[in-house]
Structure formats: structure tokens, C-alpha cells
């Protein structure tokens, strides 16, 4: 294969889109892990927390803005649990799940890009 053919094939790749797709898939997986962590802790829709409300699994979601993917909750109880309050110390569940999955997410995005390059 000629170098010019390789350059043409690589030029047709949208590696940014490949990386974005992989990142979004991994973010959805991580949101699922956050929901599971809430269930395992007994804090999801079963047990009261600061402010007398539970954290709904449905409050955990993924938001995509350009190259940034955010995983979080819109629940006041989730914020109170993650960051703590005057009356209750922090009990992080978002940060701990993020720390557990960060390396795997980076690797998965890298593998997706590498596979796209291999298939070019």
C-alpha cells in the first residue's frame, strides 16, 4: 500500500467522533456504577439522608457538552451526601466511583481510537 493511499484512508476517519462515542458509552457505564453504588449503600430510594430525602437512582445521569461528559445527580440529597453538611460528614459516592473507573475509561477510549486506526 502506498503512503498516499494510507493518508487518504486516515483522512476519512473521524477520530474525534470515535473518541466521543466511546467516552459517552463509558460515561453511561459509570453512571450505572454510581446507581449501583447507591443501591449497595442502601441510600437509593430506600433510606433517608440529610434533609430527610433519599437519592433517586433516576437522579443520576449523564450530560454531554462538547468534549466534556458529566456524570452527576440533580438531587439535593446527593449533593449533601457527596459534600457533607453542617450536621453530616461527606460520604462521597460520585468521586469514589469516578476514581475507580477513571483509568478504565481512558483505556477504553484509547482502544476505540486504536481500533478505528487499525480498521482504516
Secondary structure, DSSP 8 states (H G I E B T S, - for coil): --HHHHHHHHHT--HHHHHHHHHHHHHHHHHHHHHHHHHHHT-BSSS--GGG--B-GGGEEEEEETTEEEEEE--HHHHHHHH--SSS----SHHHHHHHHHHHHHHHHHHHHHHHHHH-
